[in-house]
């Protein structure tokens, strides 16, 4: 009985090895081979450059996605909000937020402190969102009210460049 069991185990191991080798050979040959004719390094560079720009910016950085805030693919039909009305957001930061998919005060008003921390890390703005209280300002602006700073921006008293 022990001899038969040992023979079965040996046969199973041999069958596994043979199956692995056959699968490896078939899998290796099933992918099309891309051969480069001549010097196509310019073509390869432009293709890699296009691929780099087509990636969502969220995946270009090393920050974890655990606390990434809610993002949208496009602004609402009513249009995007003027995020520069929030103190601490200039036109460059607004463009970066828009590239991430953050267009509205409503989105920012729903951030947790971990979301704000994630944005600061991702945009390389240490402590800015929390020290300027972006979430609190966004809640006020989303409700339809104005802050003292947003009124100054509307009146042109503050330059947001």
Secondary structure, 3 states (H helix, E strand, C coil): CHHHHHHHHHHHHHHHHHHHHHHHHHHHHHCCCCCCCCCCHHHHHHHHHHHHHHCCHHHCCCCCCCCCCCCCCCCCCCCCCCHHHCCCCCHHHHHHHHHHCCCCHHHHHCCCHHHHHHHHHHCCCCCHHHHCCHHHHHHHHHCCCCCHHHHHHHCCCCCCC
